[in-house]
Amino acid sequence: MAERVRAWGLVCLGARVVLGGLFIFAGVLKLMNPLHFKQAIMAFKMGMPDHLTVLATFTFPWTEIIAGALLVLGWWARPAAGVIAAMLFAFITAMASVMLRGIDTHCSCFGKLEFPCGSSVGWCQIVRNSVLLVLVGIVLGRGAGSLALQREPRD
């Protein structure tokens, strides 16, 4: 039983570090070139007023960085994973909307470094974000796992 608990702790640690690291990375890249990110948001043609586009240009990256850092540290891991889940659902919805409307645009999720997908919005980004949702589900379901700054009661 102890080995199983330890194994889940390592799985949760891995999920936290991968998710947190990716979201910190994505947020920093967006902040390094906010004009590019704003243009990417506008290219999705979601009908947002300009002031909300500007707000999103700066709040999304900082939300990604803060939630990512909390995950890496294992501090408020479940709430941070919940925030990332909400963002991933929003991103998937926006991408699906763009695809259904036939708009050819770029994701800019990771700035100009789109991996493993190309830059054009397509099924690859939706699958990638869905895989990230699986990692979020691990943290939401099992907690922070090993090496977390905040210890959680065992289920």
Phi and psi in radians as a Rosetta constraint file:
Dihedral C 1 N 2 CA 2 C 2 CIRCULARHARMONIC -1.124 0.35
Dihedral N 2 CA 2 C 2 N 3 CIRCULARHARMONIC -0.651 0.35
Dihedral C 2 N 3 CA 3 C 3 CIRCULARHARMONIC -1.131 0.35
Dihedral N 3 CA 3 C 3 N 4 CIRCULARHARMONIC -0.659 0.35
Dihedral C 3 N 4 CA 4 C 4 CIRCULARHARMONIC -1.156 0.35
Dihedral N 4 CA 4 C 4 N 5 CIRCULARHARMONIC -0.741 0.35
Dihedral C 4 N 5 CA 5 C 5 CIRCULARHARMONIC -1.103 0.35
Dihedral N 5 CA 5 C 5 N 6 CIRCULARHARMONIC -0.754 0.35
Dihedral C 5 N 6 CA 6 C 6 CIRCULARHARMONIC -1.108 0.35
Dihedral N 6 CA 6 C 6 N 7 CIRCULARHARMONIC -0.719 0.35
Dihedral C 6 N 7 CA 7 C 7 CIRCULARHARMONIC -1.107 0.35
Dihedral N 7 CA 7 C 7 N 8 CIRCULARHARMONIC -0.766 0.35
Dihedral C 7 N 8 CA 8 C 8 CIRCULARHARMONIC -1.125 0.35
Dihedral N 8 CA 8 C 8 N 9 CIRCULARHARMONIC -0.623 0.35
Dihedral C 8 N 9 CA 9 C 9 CIRCULARHARMONIC -1.060 0.35
Dihedral N 9 CA 9 C 9 N 10 CIRCULARHARMONIC -0.694 0.35
Dihedral C 9 N 10 CA 10 C 10 CIRCULARHARMONIC -1.249 0.35
Dihedral N 10 CA 10 C 10 N 11 CIRCULARHARMONIC -0.651 0.35
Dihedral C 10 N 11 CA 11 C 11 CIRCULARHARMONIC -1.094 0.35
Dihedral N 11 CA 11 C 11 N 12 CIRCULARHARMONIC -0.783 0.35
Dihedral C 11 N 12 CA 12 C 12 CIRCULARHARMONIC -1.131 0.35
Dihedral N 12 CA 12 C 12 N 13 CIRCULARHARMONIC -0.708 0.35
Dihedral C 12 N 13 CA 13 C 13 CIRCULARHARMONIC -1.023 0.35
Dihedral N 13 CA 13 C 13 N 14 CIRCULARHARMONIC -0.837 0.35
Dihedral C 13 N 14 CA 14 C 14 CIRCULARHARMONIC -1.043 0.35
Dihedral N 14 CA 14 C 14 N 15 CIRCULARHARMONIC -0.784 0.35
Dihedral C 14 N 15 CA 15 C 15 CIRCULARHARMONIC -1.082 0.35
Dihedral N 15 CA 15 C 15 N 16 CIRCULARHARMONIC -0.763 0.35
Dihedral C 15 N 16 CA 16 C 16 CIRCULARHARMONIC -1.063 0.35
Dihedral N 16 CA 16 C 16 N 17 CIRCULARHARMONIC -0.840 0.35
Dihedral C 16 N 17 CA 17 C 17 CIRCULARHARMONIC -1.193 0.35
Dihedral N 17 CA 17 C 17 N 18 CIRCULARHARMONIC -0.737 0.35
Dihedral C 17 N 18 CA 18 C 18 CIRCULARHARMONIC -1.111 0.35
Dihedral N 18 CA 18 C 18 N 19 CIRCULARHARMONIC -0.891 0.35
Dihedral C 18 N 19 CA 19 C 19 CIRCULARHARMONIC -1.066 0.35
Dihedral N 19 CA 19 C 19 N 20 CIRCULARHARMONIC -0.892 0.35
Dihedral C 19 N 20 CA 20 C 20 CIRCULARHARMONIC -1.044 0.35
Dihedral N 20 CA 20 C 20 N 21 CIRCULARHARMONIC -0.795 0.35
Dihedral C 20 N 21 CA 21 C 21 CIRCULARHARMONIC -1.072 0.35
Dihedral N 21 CA 21 C 21 N 22 CIRCULARHARMONIC -0.763 0.35
Dihedral C 21 N 22 CA 22 C 22 CIRCULARHARMONIC -1.108 0.35
Dihedral N 22 CA 22 C 22 N 23 CIRCULARHARMONIC -0.730 0.35
Dihedral C 22 N 23 CA 23 C 23 CIRCULARHARMONIC -1.280 0.35
Dihedral N 23 CA 23 C 23 N 24 CIRCULARHARMONIC -0.593 0.35
Dihedral C 23 N 24 CA 24 C 24 CIRCULARHARMONIC -1.094 0.35
Dihedral N 24 CA 24 C 24 N 25 CIRCULARHARMONIC -0.840 0.35
Dihedral C 24 N 25 CA 25 C 25 CIRCULARHARMONIC -1.008 0.35
Dihedral N 25 CA 25 C 25 N 26 CIRCULARHARMONIC -0.850 0.35
Dihedral C 25 N 26 CA 26 C 26 CIRCULARHARMONIC -1.092 0.35
Dihedral N 26 CA 26 C 26 N 27 CIRCULARHARMONIC -0.751 0.35
Dihedral C 26 N 27 CA 27 C 27 CIRCULARHARMONIC -1.120 0.35
Dihedral N 27 CA 27 C 27 N 28 CIRCULARHARMONIC -0.752 0.35
Dihedral C 27 N 28 CA 28 C 28 CIRCULARHARMONIC -1.108 0.35
Dihedral N 28 CA 28 C 28 N 29 CIRCULARHARMONIC -0.758 0.35
Dihedral C 28 N 29 CA 29 C 29 CIRCULARHARMONIC -1.056 0.35
Dihedral N 29 CA 29 C 29 N 30 CIRCULARHARMONIC -0.681 0.35
Dihedral C 29 N 30 CA 30 C 30 CIRCULARHARMONIC -1.181 0.35
Dihedral N 30 CA 30 C 30 N 31 CIRCULARHARMONIC -0.690 0.35
Dihedral C 30 N 31 CA 31 C 31 CIRCULARHARMONIC -1.228 0.35
Dihedral N 31 CA 31 C 31 N 32 CIRCULARHARMONIC -0.457 0.35
Dihedral C 31 N 32 CA 32 C 32 CIRCULARHARMONIC -1.215 0.35
Dihedral N 32 CA 32 C 32 N 33 CIRCULARHARMONIC -0.447 0.35
Dihedral C 32 N 33 CA 33 C 33 CIRCULARHARMONIC -2.464 0.35
Dihedral N 33 CA 33 C 33 N 34 CIRCULARHARMONIC 1.271 0.35
Dihedral C 33 N 34 CA 34 C 34 CIRCULARHARMONIC -1.119 0.35
Dihedral N 34 CA 34 C 34 N 35 CIRCULARHARMONIC -0.545 0.35
Dihedral C 34 N 35 CA 35 C 35 CIRCULARHARMONIC -1.108 0.35
Dihedral N 35 CA 35 C 35 N 36 CIRCULARHARMONIC -0.747 0.35
Dihedral C 35 N 36 CA 36 C 36 CIRCULARHARMONIC -1.077 0.35
Dihedral N 36 CA 36 C 36 N 37 CIRCULARHARMONIC -0.736 0.35
Dihedral C 36 N 37 CA 37 C 37 CIRCULARHARMONIC -1.176 0.35
Dihedral N 37 CA 37 C 37 N 38 CIRCULARHARMONIC -0.709 0.35
Dihedral C 37 N 38 CA 38 C 38 CIRCULARHARMONIC -1.069 0.35
Dihedral N 38 CA 38 C 38 N 39 CIRCULARHARMONIC -0.741 0.35
Dihedral C 38 N 39 CA 39 C 39 CIRCULARHARMONIC -1.122 0.35
Dihedral N 39 CA 39 C 39 N 40 CIRCULARHARMONIC -0.635 0.35
Dihedral C 39 N 40 CA 40 C 40 CIRCULARHARMONIC -1.139 0.35
Dihedral N 40 CA 40 C 40 N 41 CIRCULARHARMONIC -0.727 0.35
Dihedral C 40 N 41 CA 41 C 41 CIRCULARHARMONIC -1.084 0.35
Dihedral N 41 CA 41 C 41 N 42 CIRCULARHARMONIC -0.800 0.35
Dihedral C 41 N 42 CA 42 C 42 CIRCULARHARMONIC -1.117 0.35
Dihedral N 42 CA 42 C 42 N 43 CIRCULARHARMONIC -0.555 0.35
Dihedral C 42 N 43 CA 43 C 43 CIRCULARHARMONIC -1.181 0.35
Dihedral N 43 CA 43 C 43 N 44 CIRCULARHARMONIC -0.331 0.35
Dihedral C 43 N 44 CA 44 C 44 CIRCULARHARMONIC -1.316 0.35
Dihedral N 44 CA 44 C 44 N 45 CIRCULARHARMONIC -0.211 0.35
Dihedral C 44 N 45 CA 45 C 45 CIRCULARHARMONIC 0.850 0.35
Dihedral N 45 CA 45 C 45 N 46 CIRCULARHARMONIC 0.959 0.35
Dihedral C 45 N 46 CA 46 C 46 CIRCULARHARMONIC -1.538 0.35
Dihedral N 46 CA 46 C 46 N 47 CIRCULARHARMONIC -0.030 0.35
Dihedral C 46 N 47 CA 47 C 47 CIRCULARHARMONIC 1.338 0.35
Dihedral N 47 CA 47 C 47 N 48 CIRCULARHARMONIC 0.404 0.35
Dihedral C 47 N 48 CA 48 C 48 CIRCULARHARMONIC -1.379 0.35
Dihedral N 48 CA 48 C 48 N 49 CIRCULARHARMONIC 2.468 0.35
Dihedral C 48 N 49 CA 49 C 49 CIRCULARHARMONIC -1.085 0.35
Dihedral N 49 CA 49 C 49 N 50 CIRCULARHARMONIC 2.727 0.35
Dihedral C 49 N 50 CA 50 C 50 CIRCULARHARMONIC -1.031 0.35
Dihedral N 50 CA 50 C 50 N 51 CIRCULARHARMONIC -0.668 0.35
Dihedral C 50 N 51 CA 51 C 51 CIRCULARHARMONIC -1.156 0.35
Dihedral N 51 CA 51 C 51 N 52 CIRCULARHARMONIC -0.542 0.35
Dihedral C 51 N 52 CA 52 C 52 CIRCULARHARMONIC -1.306 0.35
Dihedral N 52 CA 52 C 52 N 53 CIRCULARHARMONIC -0.570 0.35
Dihedral C 52 N 53 CA 53 C 53 CIRCULARHARMONIC -1.118 0.35
Dihedral N 53 CA 53 C 53 N 54 CIRCULARHARMONIC -0.764 0.35
Dihedral C 53 N 54 CA 54 C 54 CIRCULARHARMONIC -1.120 0.35
Dihedral N 54 CA 54 C 54 N 55 CIRCULARHARMONIC -0.734 0.35
Dihedral C 54 N 55 CA 55 C 55 CIRCULARHARMONIC -1.053 0.35
Dihedral N 55 CA 55 C 55 N 56 CIRCULARHARMONIC -0.808 0.35
Dihedral C 55 N 56 CA 56 C 56 CIRCULARHARMONIC -1.108 0.35
Dihedral N 56 CA 56 C 56 N 57 CIRCULARHARMONIC -0.608 0.35
Dihedral C 56 N 57 CA 57 C 57 CIRCULARHARMONIC -1.014 0.35
Dihedral N 57 CA 57 C 57 N 58 CIRCULARHARMONIC -0.585 0.35
Dihedral C 57 N 58 CA 58 C 58 CIRCULARHARMONIC -1.847 0.35
Dihedral N 58 CA 58 C 58 N 59 CIRCULARHARMONIC -0.465 0.35
Dihedral C 58 N 59 CA 59 C 59 CIRCULARHARMONIC -1.390 0.35
Dihedral N 59 CA 59 C 59 N 60 CIRCULARHARMONIC -0.646 0.35
Dihedral C 59 N 60 CA 60 C 60 CIRCULARHARMONIC -1.025 0.35
Dihedral N 60 CA 60 C 60 N 61 CIRCULARHARMONIC -0.889 0.35
Dihedral C 60 N 61 CA 61 C 61 CIRCULARHARMONIC -1.076 0.35
Dihedral N 61 CA 61 C 61 N 62 CIRCULARHARMONIC -0.748 0.35
Dihedral C 61 N 62 CA 62 C 62 CIRCULARHARMONIC -1.168 0.35
Dihedral N 62 CA 62 C 62 N 63 CIRCULARHARMONIC -0.630 0.35
Dihedral C 62 N 63 CA 63 C 63 CIRCULARHARMONIC -1.112 0.35
Dihedral N 63 CA 63 C 63 N 64 CIRCULARHARMONIC -0.741 0.35
Dihedral C 63 N 64 CA 64 C 64 CIRCULARHARMONIC -1.076 0.35
Dihedral N 64 CA 64 C 64 N 65 CIRCULARHARMONIC -0.772 0.35
Dihedral C 64 N 65 CA 65 C 65 CIRCULARHARMONIC -1.158 0.35
Dihedral N 65 CA 65 C 65 N 66 CIRCULARHARMONIC -0.818 0.35
Dihedral C 65 N 66 CA 66 C 66 CIRCULARHARMONIC -1.162 0.35
Dihedral N 66 CA 66 C 66 N 67 CIRCULARHARMONIC -0.828 0.35
Dihedral C 66 N 67 CA 67 C 67 CIRCULARHARMONIC -1.110 0.35
Dihedral N 67 CA 67 C 67 N 68 CIRCULARHARMONIC -0.694 0.35
Dihedral C 67 N 68 CA 68 C 68 CIRCULARHARMONIC -1.092 0.35
Dihedral N 68 CA 68 C 68 N 69 CIRCULARHARMONIC -0.765 0.35
Dihedral C 68 N 69 CA 69 C 69 CIRCULARHARMONIC -1.126 0.35
Dihedral N 69 CA 69 C 69 N 70 CIRCULARHARMONIC -0.717 0.35
Dihedral C 69 N 70 CA 70 C 70 CIRCULARHARMONIC -1.073 0.35
Dihedral N 70 CA 70 C 70 N 71 CIRCULARHARMONIC -0.686 0.35
Dihedral C 70 N 71 CA 71 C 71 CIRCULARHARMONIC -1.141 0.35
Dihedral N 71 CA 71 C 71 N 72 CIRCULARHARMONIC -0.833 0.35
Dihedral C 71 N 72 CA 72 C 72 CIRCULARHARMONIC -1.026 0.35
Dihedral N 72 CA 72 C 72 N 73 CIRCULARHARMONIC -0.726 0.35
Dihedral C 72 N 73 CA 73 C 73 CIRCULARHARMONIC -1.334 0.35
Dihedral N 73 CA 73 C 73 N 74 CIRCULARHARMONIC -0.378 0.35
Dihedral C 73 N 74 CA 74 C 74 CIRCULARHARMONIC 1.320 0.35
Dihedral N 74 CA 74 C 74 N 75 CIRCULARHARMONIC 0.580 0.35
Dihedral C 74 N 75 CA 75 C 75 CIRCULARHARMONIC -1.992 0.35
Dihedral N 75 CA 75 C 75 N 76 CIRCULARHARMONIC 2.105 0.35
Dihedral C 75 N 76 CA 76 C 76 CIRCULARHARMONIC 0.952 0.35
Dihedral N 76 CA 76 C 76 N 77 CIRCULARHARMONIC 0.799 0.35
Dihedral C 76 N 77 CA 77 C 77 CIRCULARHARMONIC -1.094 0.35
Dihedral N 77 CA 77 C 77 N 78 CIRCULARHARMONIC -0.777 0.35
Dihedral C 77 N 78 CA 78 C 78 CIRCULARHARMONIC -1.143 0.35
Dihedral N 78 CA 78 C 78 N 79 CIRCULARHARMONIC -0.824 0.35
Dihedral C 78 N 79 CA 79 C 79 CIRCULARHARMONIC -1.069 0.35
Dihedral N 79 CA 79 C 79 N 80 CIRCULARHARMONIC -0.679 0.35
Dihedral C 79 N 80 CA 80 C 80 CIRCULARHARMONIC -1.105 0.35
Dihedral N 80 CA 80 C 80 N 81 CIRCULARHARMONIC -0.726 0.35
Dihedral C 80 N 81 CA 81 C 81 CIRCULARHARMONIC -1.123 0.35
Dihedral N 81 CA 81 C 81 N 82 CIRCULARHARMONIC -0.618 0.35
Dihedral C 81 N 82 CA 82 C 82 CIRCULARHARMONIC -1.115 0.35
Dihedral N 82 CA 82 C 82 N 83 CIRCULARHARMONIC -0.715 0.35
Dihedral C 82 N 83 CA 83 C 83 CIRCULARHARMONIC -1.106 0.35
Dihedral N 83 CA 83 C 83 N 84 CIRCULARHARMONIC -0.773 0.35
Dihedral C 83 N 84 CA 84 C 84 CIRCULARHARMONIC -1.144 0.35
Dihedral N 84 CA 84 C 84 N 85 CIRCULARHARMONIC -0.653 0.35
Dihedral C 84 N 85 CA 85 C 85 CIRCULARHARMONIC -1.064 0.35
Dihedral N 85 CA 85 C 85 N 86 CIRCULARHARMONIC -0.775 0.35
Dihedral C 85 N 86 CA 86 C 86 CIRCULARHARMONIC -1.081 0.35
Dihedral N 86 CA 86 C 86 N 87 CIRCULARHARMONIC -0.722 0.35
Dihedral C 86 N 87 CA 87 C 87 CIRCULARHARMONIC -1.134 0.35
Dihedral N 87 CA 87 C 87 N 88 CIRCULARHARMONIC -0.749 0.35
Dihedral C 87 N 88 CA 88 C 88 CIRCULARHARMONIC -1.103 0.35
Dihedral N 88 CA 88 C 88 N 89 CIRCULARHARMONIC -0.720 0.35
Dihedral C 88 N 89 CA 89 C 89 CIRCULARHARMONIC -1.081 0.35
Dihedral N 89 CA 89 C 89 N 90 CIRCULARHARMONIC -0.731 0.35
Dihedral C 89 N 90 CA 90 C 90 CIRCULARHARMONIC -1.113 0.35
Dihedral N 90 CA 90 C 90 N 91 CIRCULARHARMONIC -0.733 0.35
Dihedral C 90 N 91 CA 91 C 91 CIRCULARHARMONIC -1.128 0.35
Dihedral N 91 CA 91 C 91 N 92 CIRCULARHARMONIC -0.763 0.35
Dihedral C 91 N 92 CA 92 C 92 CIRCULARHARMONIC -1.096 0.35
Dihedral N 92 CA 92 C 92 N 93 CIRCULARHARMONIC -0.751 0.35
Dihedral C 92 N 93 CA 93 C 93 CIRCULARHARMONIC -1.086 0.35
Dihedral N 93 CA 93 C 93 N 94 CIRCULARHARMONIC -0.776 0.35
Dihedral C 93 N 94 CA 94 C 94 CIRCULARHARMONIC -1.113 0.35
Dihedral N 94 CA 94 C 94 N 95 CIRCULARHARMONIC -0.727 0.35
Dihedral C 94 N 95 CA 95 C 95 CIRCULARHARMONIC -1.150 0.35
Dihedral N 95 CA 95 C 95 N 96 CIRCULARHARMONIC -0.744 0.35
Dihedral C 95 N 96 CA 96 C 96 CIRCULARHARMONIC -1.092 0.35
Dihedral N 96 CA 96 C 96 N 97 CIRCULARHARMONIC -0.690 0.35
Dihedral C 96 N 97 CA 97 C 97 CIRCULARHARMONIC -1.075 0.35
Dihedral N 97 CA 97 C 97 N 98 CIRCULARHARMONIC -0.776 0.35
Dihedral C 97 N 98 CA 98 C 98 CIRCULARHARMONIC -1.091 0.35
Dihedral N 98 CA 98 C 98 N 99 CIRCULARHARMONIC -0.758 0.35
Dihedral C 98 N 99 CA 99 C 99 CIRCULARHARMONIC -1.134 0.35
Dihedral N 99 CA 99 C 99 N 100 CIRCULARHARMONIC -0.769 0.35
Dihedral C 99 N 100 CA 100 C 100 CIRCULARHARMONIC -1.141 0.35
Dihedral N 100 CA 100 C 100 N 101 CIRCULARHARMONIC -0.562 0.35
Dihedral C 100 N 101 CA 101 C 101 CIRCULARHARMONIC -1.490 0.35
Dihedral N 101 CA 101 C 101 N 102 CIRCULARHARMONIC -0.047 0.35
Dihedral C 101 N 102 CA 102 C 102 CIRCULARHARMONIC 1.272 0.35
Dihedral N 102 CA 102 C 102 N 103 CIRCULARHARMONIC 0.448 0.35
Dihedral C 102 N 103 CA 103 C 103 CIRCULARHARMONIC -1.532 0.35
Dihedral N 103 CA 103 C 103 N 104 CIRCULARHARMONIC 2.218 0.35
Dihedral C 103 N 104 CA 104 C 104 CIRCULARHARMONIC -1.663 0.35
Dihedral N 104 CA 104 C 104 N 105 CIRCULARHARMONIC 1.819 0.35
Dihedral C 104 N 105 CA 105 C 105 CIRCULARHARMONIC -2.438 0.35
Dihedral N 105 CA 105 C 105 N 106 CIRCULARHARMONIC 3.059 0.35
Dihedral C 105 N 106 CA 106 C 106 CIRCULARHARMONIC -1.834 0.35
Dihedral N 106 CA 106 C 106 N 107 CIRCULARHARMONIC 2.612 0.35
Dihedral C 106 N 107 CA 107 C 107 CIRCULARHARMONIC -1.282 0.35
Dihedral N 107 CA 107 C 107 N 108 CIRCULARHARMONIC -0.916 0.35
Dihedral C 107 N 108 CA 108 C 108 CIRCULARHARMONIC 1.067 0.35
Dihedral N 108 CA 108 C 108 N 109 CIRCULARHARMONIC 0.415 0.35
Dihedral C 108 N 109 CA 109 C 109 CIRCULARHARMONIC -1.097 0.35
Dihedral N 109 CA 109 C 109 N 110 CIRCULARHARMONIC -0.679 0.35
Dihedral C 109 N 110 CA 110 C 110 CIRCULARHARMONIC -2.106 0.35
Dihedral N 110 CA 110 C 110 N 111 CIRCULARHARMONIC 0.763 0.35
Dihedral C 110 N 111 CA 111 C 111 CIRCULARHARMONIC 1.084 0.35
Dihedral N 111 CA 111 C 111 N 112 CIRCULARHARMONIC -2.234 0.35
Dihedral C 111 N 112 CA 112 C 112 CIRCULARHARMONIC -1.642 0.35
Dihedral N 112 CA 112 C 112 N 113 CIRCULARHARMONIC 0.016 0.35
Dihedral C 112 N 113 CA 113 C 113 CIRCULARHARMONIC -1.806 0.35
Dihedral N 113 CA 113 C 113 N 114 CIRCULARHARMONIC 1.288 0.35
Dihedral C 113 N 114 CA 114 C 114 CIRCULARHARMONIC -1.459 0.35
Dihedral N 114 CA 114 C 114 N 115 CIRCULARHARMONIC 2.063 0.35
Dihedral C 114 N 115 CA 115 C 115 CIRCULARHARMONIC -2.417 0.35
Dihedral N 115 CA 115 C 115 N 116 CIRCULARHARMONIC 2.557 0.35
Dihedral C 115 N 116 CA 116 C 116 CIRCULARHARMONIC -1.408 0.35
Dihedral N 116 CA 116 C 116 N 117 CIRCULARHARMONIC 0.057 0.35
Dihedral C 116 N 117 CA 117 C 117 CIRCULARHARMONIC -1.546 0.35
Dihedral N 117 CA 117 C 117 N 118 CIRCULARHARMONIC 2.863 0.35
Dihedral C 117 N 118 CA 118 C 118 CIRCULARHARMONIC -1.318 0.35
Dihedral N 118 CA 118 C 118 N 119 CIRCULARHARMONIC -3.114 0.35
Dihedral C 118 N 119 CA 119 C 119 CIRCULARHARMONIC -1.420 0.35
Dihedral N 119 CA 119 C 119 N 120 CIRCULARHARMONIC -0.453 0.35
Dihedral C 119 N 120 CA 120 C 120 CIRCULARHARMONIC -1.228 0.35
Dihedral N 120 CA 120 C 120 N 121 CIRCULARHARMONIC 2.389 0.35
Dihedral C 120 N 121 CA 121 C 121 CIRCULARHARMONIC -1.111 0.35
Dihedral N 121 CA 121 C 121 N 122 CIRCULARHARMONIC 2.257 0.35
Dihedral C 121 N 122 CA 122 C 122 CIRCULARHARMONIC -2.845 0.35
Dihedral N 122 CA 122 C 122 N 123 CIRCULARHARMONIC -2.935 0.35
Dihedral C 122 N 123 CA 123 C 123 CIRCULARHARMONIC -1.082 0.35
Dihedral N 123 CA 123 C 123 N 124 CIRCULARHARMONIC -0.522 0.35
Dihedral C 123 N 124 CA 124 C 124 CIRCULARHARMONIC -1.035 0.35
Dihedral N 124 CA 124 C 124 N 125 CIRCULARHARMONIC -0.765 0.35
Dihedral C 124 N 125 CA 125 C 125 CIRCULARHARMONIC -1.150 0.35
Dihedral N 125 CA 125 C 125 N 126 CIRCULARHARMONIC -0.648 0.35
Dihedral C 125 N 126 CA 126 C 126 CIRCULARHARMONIC -1.173 0.35
Dihedral N 126 CA 126 C 126 N 127 CIRCULARHARMONIC -0.738 0.35
Dihedral C 126 N 127 CA 127 C 127 CIRCULARHARMONIC -1.125 0.35
Dihedral N 127 CA 127 C 127 N 128 CIRCULARHARMONIC -0.777 0.35
Dihedral C 127 N 128 CA 128 C 128 CIRCULARHARMONIC -1.010 0.35
Dihedral N 128 CA 128 C 128 N 129 CIRCULARHARMONIC -0.815 0.35
Dihedral C 128 N 129 CA 129 C 129 CIRCULARHARMONIC -1.181 0.35
Dihedral N 129 CA 129 C 129 N 130 CIRCULARHARMONIC -0.548 0.35
Dihedral C 129 N 130 CA 130 C 130 CIRCULARHARMONIC -1.183 0.35
Dihedral N 130 CA 130 C 130 N 131 CIRCULARHARMONIC -0.671 0.35
Dihedral C 130 N 131 CA 131 C 131 CIRCULARHARMONIC -1.115 0.35
Dihedral N 131 CA 131 C 131 N 132 CIRCULARHARMONIC -0.709 0.35
Dihedral C 131 N 132 CA 132 C 132 CIRCULARHARMONIC -1.103 0.35
Dihedral N 132 CA 132 C 132 N 133 CIRCULARHARMONIC -0.593 0.35
Dihedral C 132 N 133 CA 133 C 133 CIRCULARHARMONIC -1.116 0.35
Dihedral N 133 CA 133 C 133 N 134 CIRCULARHARMONIC -0.565 0.35
Dihedral C 133 N 134 CA 134 C 134 CIRCULARHARMONIC -1.109 0.35
Dihedral N 134 CA 134 C 134 N 135 CIRCULARHARMONIC -0.758 0.35
Dihedral C 134 N 135 CA 135 C 135 CIRCULARHARMONIC -1.100 0.35
Dihedral N 135 CA 135 C 135 N 136 CIRCULARHARMONIC -0.702 0.35
Dihedral C 135 N 136 CA 136 C 136 CIRCULARHARMONIC -1.045 0.35
Dihedral N 136 CA 136 C 136 N 137 CIRCULARHARMONIC -0.753 0.35
Dihedral C 136 N 137 CA 137 C 137 CIRCULARHARMONIC -1.049 0.35
Dihedral N 137 CA 137 C 137 N 138 CIRCULARHARMONIC -0.635 0.35
Dihedral C 137 N 138 CA 138 C 138 CIRCULARHARMONIC -1.086 0.35
Dihedral N 138 CA 138 C 138 N 139 CIRCULARHARMONIC -0.826 0.35
Dihedral C 138 N 139 CA 139 C 139 CIRCULARHARMONIC -1.176 0.35
Dihedral N 139 CA 139 C 139 N 140 CIRCULARHARMONIC -0.732 0.35
Dihedral C 139 N 140 CA 140 C 140 CIRCULARHARMONIC -1.104 0.35
Dihedral N 140 CA 140 C 140 N 141 CIRCULARHARMONIC -0.708 0.35
Dihedral C 140 N 141 CA 141 C 141 CIRCULARHARMONIC -1.389 0.35
Dihedral N 141 CA 141 C 141 N 142 CIRCULARHARMONIC -0.639 0.35
Dihedral C 141 N 142 CA 142 C 142 CIRCULARHARMONIC -1.922 0.35
Dihedral N 142 CA 142 C 142 N 143 CIRCULARHARMONIC -0.245 0.35
Dihedral C 142 N 143 CA 143 C 143 CIRCULARHARMONIC 1.662 0.35
Dihedral N 143 CA 143 C 143 N 144 CIRCULARHARMONIC -2.927 0.35
Dihedral C 143 N 144 CA 144 C 144 CIRCULARHARMONIC -1.246 0.35
Dihedral N 144 CA 144 C 144 N 145 CIRCULARHARMONIC -0.527 0.35
Dihedral C 144 N 145 CA 145 C 145 CIRCULARHARMONIC 1.398 0.35
Dihedral N 145 CA 145 C 145 N 146 CIRCULARHARMONIC -2.713 0.35
Dihedral C 145 N 146 CA 146 C 146 CIRCULARHARMONIC -1.218 0.35
Dihedral N 146 CA 146 C 146 N 147 CIRCULARHARMONIC 2.708 0.35
Dihedral C 146 N 147 CA 147 C 147 CIRCULARHARMONIC 0.965 0.35
Dihedral N 147 CA 147 C 147 N 148 CIRCULARHARMONIC 0.615 0.35
Dihedral C 147 N 148 CA 148 C 148 CIRCULARHARMONIC -1.635 0.35
Dihedral N 148 CA 148 C 148 N 149 CIRCULARHARMONIC 2.495 0.35
Dihedral C 148 N 149 CA 149 C 149 CIRCULARHARMONIC -1.197 0.35
Dihedral N 149 CA 149 C 149 N 150 CIRCULARHARMONIC -0.510 0.35
Dihedral C 149 N 150 CA 150 C 150 CIRCULARHARMONIC -1.933 0.35
Dihedral N 150 CA 150 C 150 N 151 CIRCULARHARMONIC 2.006 0.35
Dihedral C 150 N 151 CA 151 C 151 CIRCULARHARMONIC -1.389 0.35
Dihedral N 151 CA 151 C 151 N 152 CIRCULARHARMONIC 2.424 0.35
Dihedral C 151 N 152 CA 152 C 152 CIRCULARHARMONIC -1.905 0.35
Dihedral N 152 CA 152 C 152 N 153 CIRCULARHARMONIC 2.615 0.35
Dihedral C 152 N 153 CA 153 C 153 CIRCULARHARMONIC -1.131 0.35
Dihedral N 153 CA 153 C 153 N 154 CIRCULARHARMONIC 2.516 0.35
Dihedral C 153 N 154 CA 154 C 154 CIRCULARHARMONIC -1.248 0.35
Dihedral N 154 CA 154 C 154 N 155 CIRCULARHARMONIC 2.448 0.35
